Amino acid sequence: MHSRNGLIKFHDGDNRREVEKIMVEARDIIADKLGKDNPQYAEILKNIAQLYISEKKYEIAFNSLTIAENIWKQKAGSKNNINTASIYTLTGDVYYHQKNYNKAEEFYNKASSLYKEKFSATHPEYVKLQSKLSKVYYMKKDFKRSKQNIEGALNNYENFIKDFFPALSEREKAKYWNTIKGDFEFYNTLAFSKIDDFKDLGGNVYNYQLLTKALLLSSSIKIRERIMNSTDEELKKTYQNWIEKKELLTLAMSLSPAQLLENEIDPALLTAEVERLEKYLSQKSELFGQSFDTKRLTFDDVRKSLKPNEVAIEMIRFRVFNHTLTDSVVYAAMYVRNDSKKPEVIMLNNGKNMEVRNFRYYRNAITGKIHDEFSYNTYWGPIQKELGQVSTIYLSADGVYNQINLEAIPTPDGKYILDNSNIVLVSNTKDLYLNKVKSRAVPDNKASMFGNPKFYLQASTGPITQLPGTEKEINQLQLLLKQKGWATEEYLETKATEEQIKELNSPKIFHVATHGFYKPTEQLRPEDEMEGNELALTQNPLLRNGLLLKGAGDLLGKTDYNYNMENGILTAYEAMNLNLDRTDLVVLSACETGLGELQAGEGVFGLQRAFLVAGAKVLIMSMFKVDDEATQKLMLKFYQKWLTTNNMRQSFIEAKKEIRTEYPDPIYWGAFMMIGLE
């Protein structure tokens, strides 16, 4: 039991020294009680070897593995023992770390054939070995075999995602995705470095991107949609019960042991209950979804959804693989036209600079009102050059492209990208296809608007400044919408609460004008200083950004991490569960709501994805703090045009261009981005 505890702690990322102590103690107890030729002794030696490998102590690891292997051989003979297979895998790992690729290949193959014989080619351990072997072959420059193995592994992942993913809890989904994400990145290195050898890989990369981008978010949205559209009242009740339990669990994370006792809450039981409900809901909703979801969307579906002279681009950010995933980052802009045979690719190899040095320059140029002469060539020039003149570009961003507004970058001809290109941001290019087949009920013309929340109720003021300008913005919009016959609700100051937002029921417009906030990883305390709950809260980026509402200032004064301990901040995690299934437009007219974590595949997790997952068709948001007056004018112009012409995107572009005559610097008009398809 002792050793199991150690292993669980190790996998949960606990302090390694403590884990080692637990395991060594367990090893000695077992040796003492059961003798050194007991299979349980072999098992703990294997676990200790795993720990040593992760600490790069290869010699001691070898030692443990050899002894363990001999014990198992004596007890069971090597042929039919699955334990021997796991020893072979770990031995292969040690050789791989030491860059002895021939030996690594030998041991991985030995393990592979045991698993295949005993189980099947879809056994998770066998699939893991395919992935390991593909990396060995890559390092040995045997690219053909590398490709065969990694594709075998990725096809298995794909089936797993289709068959089992919906039945996992949110936590299990995140955990599973983190274990396989690196293999998709590795495949990108293989595909793009050897693209001439393998003409078909570009299409595969694009299709995997359609499958995995925002995977964690998109699977939750489907479940909710199906449940809410079903006629099964019992199921809807269970769903509500799950939402309430989940809220209770986020609260439980923030209570002290004494408070938990007092409220009779047992977090472990509650977690188990939430996960049980989640699995039940996932499986039930899967039954509704059979007809539509089994279709595997490919670049071909995207291609057919395009008109002539339109282009769809999937931005793909990945870390380059060389023995392991390195910290050098590459961006691949993969694009299709409606007459493409396969996706083409434009490589931008200097990803690290794009994310650090060049990004800093881009931000400083905007906030310092300096003419930006480099960003065009860094982020857009190479792409524009290859695409030539096209009518519309649908761009699904990734990494740093979520944090820059291309439209506001100056072009060499003295204009801005906004003047020369029509770029439509989408969260995934498969939305072009889904948008065609999805019908939406037309809701009533109702707008819910929130602004100028009272951030401090306990203190009179604090570091977060009130936003009186946003109150003016909401009042002007309300007048305009009323004239056009809309029903409006406005929530200002002490009425602008988190609870009120959670009660929304798909208004056609949801407009919220307040501060956004984001807590980057580097501002967190070191992991070893944090307790279990705090650690869990910091590891989910969806819990680290949000919108500040009534009482947010008081809340931020009390906690660094736990924004769910009381109302005041709507986190992205909560925004994802809002009911916006028939909402046409969400406007986050605030500052810096767009910032999020750079992460391959999931892209910037942030609020933008959360609101789209909640069902909103289109999202307008600002990327940085904007002058109040300019914002009000821009918003008013946009709404006036849109309510008259019913063309959202065109109205937004025209409003920006008009504002530019009065406020030429991009800091005034270039912060606002529109994401989604109307």
PyMOL commands that set and color helices and strands:
alter all, ss='L'
color gray80, all
select helices_A, chain A and resi 2-11+16-34+39-54+58-76+82-97+101-118+124-139+143-163+165-167+170-193+201-212+215-229+233-252+257-262+267-293+299-304+351-355+357-367+375-387+399-402+406-408+417-420+431-437+468-483+498-502+521-523+527-529+532-539+541-543+552-558+572-575+606-613+628-645+648-662+666-669
alter helices_A, ss='H'
color red, helices_A
select strands_A, chain A and resi 310-321+325-337+344-348+392-396+423-426+446-453+487-493+509-513+516-518+545-548+569-571+585-588+618-622+672-676
alter strands_A, ss='S'
color yellow, strands_A
deselect
rebuild
show_as cartoon
